[in-house]
Amino acid sequence: MPKLSRDGLLGADEVVDYTTTALPGGNDVLINLVPDVPDTMTQLASDFVTITEPIDHPRAIQFVARNDPGQLTELVALIDNGVVEVQADARPLESLADLHREAERGAIHGKVILTMEK
């Protein structure tokens, strides 16, 4: 069961750059985003989610996204026929801090595209 973070919301209390800092043990969940996972990783947390290679642990989940042209075609048809509505907003890159605050409050719906001035 995930624990609440210090601010009372589900999320990471701390992000560790494994290239500069040793990974601490005793974590609830470890989210792995890198290939070539060391065997000792299973000592660092209770549960694992990986997007690269499988982790040999009974409480590990591998999440892999795949691009399926057939499914994408069906999705486009649903959007074109008005069955699915995609909400998108464009904001300047300079508003990124405000955008993060809105997301933390749950005020963002759909996708946000960040634009950059030339």
Buried (B, 14 or more C-beta within 10 A) or exposed (E): EEEEEEEEEEEEEEEBEEEEEEBEEEBEBBBBEEEEBEEEBBEBBEBBBBBBEEBEBEEBEEEEEEEEEEEEEEBEEEEEEEEEEEEEEEBEEEEEEEBEEBEEEEEBEEEBEEEEEE
